[in-house]
């Protein structure tokens, strides 16, 4: 069994066992556009050669080969007109490519508001012969911003970045925009909470950390620059999160 | 030590503590408070409201809350074994949060005895 087959066998076993995280990180959006913005942010975060596997309800799946923040190839179950994209070397120089890819993703996930993303090493060599199309170019073509709803929330952005991978899930609200990502169960718990109830009204640059009872998660609510954040962290993280907030919020 | 002694000891031990209050947030009663200057009644009432808001918001409740604003650092500790009682600690914005957590947890435990 080669490495790829071995990895797929392990993932299948984990999925069958129903263990947390088997489906990957949940990406949620209140529209297909918001979901695609989340997918592009995932691509934009990948510098090394990686396979980004995106799963949706009903067994729908697209595998994206990515390196240097560029989408190199896609594989999935799309039929008909979209089949021409399967396994093709993508080239951002093609005028119609962004539109084709937009239709490709919409055909697969257009009716979904939650998908799951997993990242694994890319099992082939890539080089200059793989031009790909950058996440930024796709965002421009699709009228999206890679920064998403946190574009104006520098403090919140820095806070999330400093908390790093300890963050189990987050939910960000800015005006009419809402974005969220992370572990599905933690996201469900966050969606049942009102950030406004945890923060002083009409105040900015504020943060509340709750250590939930009985060894439960740490829940963070923060507001700055017109953005409101709810995040779930592991138990015992309240003091650390407060120290991070003080550092980034000044 | 009385509850008041515990609050005074906390103020003496932890730098930057302006007020330490022992509250019953279920009934909205401040059981006792230690402060450099006597806080106004509405400030004491706010401690009870904050404790109720923050400790009871999440399903299952919270054992501790930390709130940071531009003007203060607020820590609230549920008293072990007494779900309706809490210790509220108000400190300066730049206070040492880790030290306050250690001192506050110890005082909350002492208040439960």
HADDOCK unambig.tbl for C-alpha pairs under 7 A between the chains (distance, minus, plus):
assign (segid A and resid 193 and name CA) (segid B and resid 58 and name CA) 6.85 0.50 0.50
assign (segid A and resid 198 and name CA) (segid B and resid 54 and name CA) 6.14 0.50 0.50
assign (segid A and resid 205 and name CA) (segid B and resid 69 and name CA) 6.53 0.50 0.50
assign (segid A and resid 205 and name CA) (segid B and resid 70 and name CA) 6.92 0.50 0.50
assign (segid A and resid 206 and name CA) (segid B and resid 68 and name CA) 5.64 0.50 0.50
assign (segid A and resid 206 and name CA) (segid B and resid 69 and name CA) 4.75 0.50 0.50
assign (segid A and resid 207 and name CA) (segid B and resid 67 and name CA) 5.63 0.50 0.50
assign (segid A and resid 207 and name CA) (segid B and resid 68 and name CA) 5.27 0.50 0.50
assign (segid A and resid 207 and name CA) (segid B and resid 69 and name CA) 6.83 0.50 0.50
assign (segid A and resid 208 and name CA) (segid B and resid 65 and name CA) 6.89 0.50 0.50
assign (segid A and resid 208 and name CA) (segid B and resid 66 and name CA) 5.48 0.50 0.50
assign (segid A and resid 208 and name CA) (segid B and resid 67 and name CA) 4.23 0.50 0.50
assign (segid A and resid 208 and name CA) (segid B and resid 68 and name CA) 6.40 0.50 0.50
assign (segid A and resid 209 and name CA) (segid B and resid 65 and name CA) 5.58 0.50 0.50
assign (segid A and resid 209 and name CA) (segid B and resid 66 and name CA) 5.06 0.50 0.50
assign (segid A and resid 209 and name CA) (segid B and resid 67 and name CA) 6.43 0.50 0.50
assign (segid A and resid 210 and name CA) (segid B and resid 62 and name CA) 6.12 0.50 0.50
assign (segid A and resid 210 and name CA) (segid B and resid 64 and name CA) 5.87 0.50 0.50
assign (segid A and resid 210 and name CA) (segid B and resid 65 and name CA) 4.50 0.50 0.50
assign (segid A and resid 210 and name CA) (segid B and resid 66 and name CA) 6.54 0.50 0.50
assign (segid A and resid 211 and name CA) (segid B and resid 62 and name CA) 5.50 0.50 0.50
assign (segid A and resid 211 and name CA) (segid B and resid 63 and name CA) 5.77 0.50 0.50
assign (segid A and resid 211 and name CA) (segid B and resid 64 and name CA) 5.12 0.50 0.50
assign (segid A and resid 211 and name CA) (segid B and resid 65 and name CA) 6.26 0.50 0.50
assign (segid A and resid 212 and name CA) (segid B and resid 61 and name CA) 6.03 0.50 0.50
assign (segid A and resid 212 and name CA) (segid B and resid 62 and name CA) 3.91 0.50 0.50
assign (segid A and resid 212 and name CA) (segid B and resid 63 and name CA) 5.74 0.50 0.50
assign (segid A and resid 213 and name CA) (segid B and resid 60 and name CA) 6.48 0.50 0.50
assign (segid A and resid 213 and name CA) (segid B and resid 61 and name CA) 5.76 0.50 0.50
assign (segid A and resid 213 and name CA) (segid B and resid 62 and name CA) 4.64 0.50 0.50
assign (segid A and resid 213 and name CA) (segid B and resid 63 and name CA) 4.96 0.50 0.50
assign (segid A and resid 239 and name CA) (segid B and resid 97 and name CA) 6.58 0.50 0.50
assign (segid A and resid 239 and name CA) (segid B and resid 98 and name CA) 6.15 0.50 0.50
